[in-house]
Amino acid sequence: MNFDHSPRAQAYLEKVKAFMQMHILPAEAEYYAHLAEPGQKWTIPPIAEALKSEAKRQGLWNLFLPEEEYGPGLSNVEYAPLAEAMGHSFIAPEVFNCNAPDTGNMEVLIKYGSKEQQAQWLTPLLEGKTRSAFAMTEPGVASSDATNMEGTALIEGDEVVINGKKWWTTGAGHPDLDFFIFMGLTDATAARHQQHSMVIVPKATPGVTIKRMLPVFGQLDEPYGHGEVHFENVRVPVSHIVAGPGRGFEIAQGRLGPGRIHHCMRCIGAAERALALMCRRATQRVAFGKPLAKLGGNGDIIANARIAIDQARLLTLNAAYKMDTVGVQGAMSEISQIKVVAPSMAQNIIDQAIQMHGGAGLSDDFPLTQLYAYARVLRLADGPDEVHRLMIGKLELKKYMNR
């Protein structure tokens, strides 16, 4: 692959980086100060809406979509450096309308949704007027094996009856949440990967209850939140099934491929921000008469961080390139590889940055604890490391079968 950014990608990257420096990073303090005010935890900070309006005005909107009908038509390789730039700030992805789980849900509706589903649910997401959530993980089973799923989406006449308990449903607390995409068991007698369906469930449907928001390292990640959501005898029209009954696994594979590229590149961006903070601290902070950079093995720590970030970036760009050239199925090993490497790399570097900041690294004066939590969570989200290693090993061994 060519490691140079295309002229189009380079132009967008320069615009995104400039927007990050001029608008987003300076707005972080105001954004979080609003959420800290009494009664404002689950509201949208006004600065966020102002930033989104400006991003849309500048044409920095829906950048992740490769379909020119909906976005600028960037390939995965072209979008990857933009996702990395956005990874420097938690508020950046939504500002550009490129935040999960809405990105994945938009991709699902574009690739698999009916015209009616696209008009009712996709268009408001594309415009940034609503938010969505993806309800798959369950508290009662090991959801890393999706065939364990107990939630059901059973067809009764012209309706789908939905029952199940889901959790870690990101976005469940957002005030603009409009609908869930629910994955559940439709036909237990069908082939193993044709038993499940994905169904659009409006938030306001009777029987949908958001039971609680789940804290991550003591933080609720407002205004999005990660909810435990119960679906009790929820009824929606059969027309809310995406693509048709039994196609849930097929859709899930198509949904997760690009999303993992996005997550890993944002992880790399988070690691870059941590490294920059670490370098500033190492050169400006003095202990025992020397800058921290000249104490102990801190120089080696910084060097190894630079190496690890660059390695993870190259691996992720390679996965993006394979997705663009041979599709998700042809890039399964590469996608799993980056999902193992990038979050672990970021977690390690951010932890070292916390250590070099001393007590300040544990405080909210720096974004390091928030970045650390993000990287640690990502080692479980979209499949734990162990499942991805299992996939990598299986695909590698397959090359040597019957030789």
Residue, then its C-alpha position, 0 to 999 in steps of 0.5 A: m500500500n501507499f503510505d502517503h495520504s491521498p490529496r483529498a484525505q490530506a485536505y480533510l486532515e488539515k481541516v480537521k486538525a485545524f478545527m480541533q486546535m481552534h475550536i474543540l480542544p479549547a471548548e473542552a473545559e466549557y463542555y465539562a463545566h456545563l455537565a458538572e452544573p446541578g441538574q445538567k448531567w444528562t443535558i447537551p452542553p450548548i457549546a456542543e451544538a455550536l461546534k456541530s453547527e460550525a463543523k457542518r458549515q465547514g463541510l466536516w460532517n459524516l466524514f466516516l461514510p464512504e458513500e458519496e450520497y451521504g458523506p465525502g466518499l472517503s475510503n477506510v484508509e482515507y478516513a483513518p487519519l481523520a479518526e486519529a485526529m478526532g481521538h485527541s478529544f472525547i467530544a470531537p467525534e460527535v461534533f463531526n457526527c462521527n461518533a459510535p454507536d451512531t456511526g455503526n447504526m448509520e452504516v447498518l441502515i445504509k447497507y441493509g435498511s429499507k427505503e422506509q427505514q432510511a427515511q424514518w431513522l437514517t436521515p435524522l441521524l445523518e443530520g445530527k438531529t437524533r441519536s441511537a443505541f445498539a442493544m446486543t450485550e447481555p448481563g446473564v450470558a457471556s456475550s463475547d459468544a453471540t450465540n449465547m444470546e437469550g434476548t428474543a425477537l419473535i415474529e407473531g403475525d405482522e409484529v415482532v415481540i421483543n424480550g430481553k435484558k441488555w446492558w452496556t448499551t452506549g448512548a442510552g442516557h443521551p437526551d436525543l436518543d430516538f431508537f435502539i437496534f436490538m439483536g435477538l434470537t428469532d429462530a433457534t432451529a435455523a443454522r447457527h449464524q441465521q438464528h438472529s435478527m436486528v430490529i429497530v425499536p423506538k425508545a418510546t415503545p411500551g415495554v422499553t425501560i432504561k433501568r440504570m446507567l452503568p459507571v465505568f471506573g466511577q464515571l457515568d460518561e454523561p450525556y451518553g451513558h452506558g445503560e442497562v435496558h430491559f425489553e418486556n413484551v415490546r411489540v414493533p411492526v415486522s417492517h422494523i426488522v433490518a434486512g429480514p429475519g435471520r440476518g443479524f450475524e451477517i449485519a453484525q460482521g458488516r457493522l463491526g469491520p469499519g467500526r473497529i478501524h474507527h475505534c483503533m485509530r481514535c485509540i492511537g489519537a488518544a495515545e498521541r495526546a498522552l505522549a505529547l502530555m508526557c513529553r511536556r511533563a518530562t521536559q518541564r518538571v524538575a525533580f532531584g535537580k534534573p528534568l524528568a526526561k533525564l531521570g531513570g528510564n523515562g527517555d526509554i519510556i518515551a522512545n518506546a511509546r513513539i515506536a509502539i504508536d507508529q507500529a499500531r498505526l501502520l497495522t491499522l492502516n494495513a487493515a483499512y487498506k485490506m478492507d478497501t481492497v478485499g472487503v471485511q471477510g478478506a481482512m478478518s485477521e487484520i481487523s482482529q489484530i488491530k483490535v488486540v494491539a491498539p487498545s493495549m498499546a494506548q492503555n500502556i502509554i497512557d498509564q506511563a503518562i499518568q505515572m510521569h505526572g505523579g498525583a496530577g495524573l490522577s486528577d481531572d486537571f489532565p485528561l489522562t484518567q479519562l483516556y485510560a478508561y477509554a483504552r481499557v474499556l476498548r479491550l472488551a468492547d467489540g469483543p475481548d482480546e481473547v476472542h480476537r486472538l482466537m480468531i487470528g489463530k484460527l485463520e492462521l492455522k487454516k492456511y496450513m490445513n491439508r498441506 
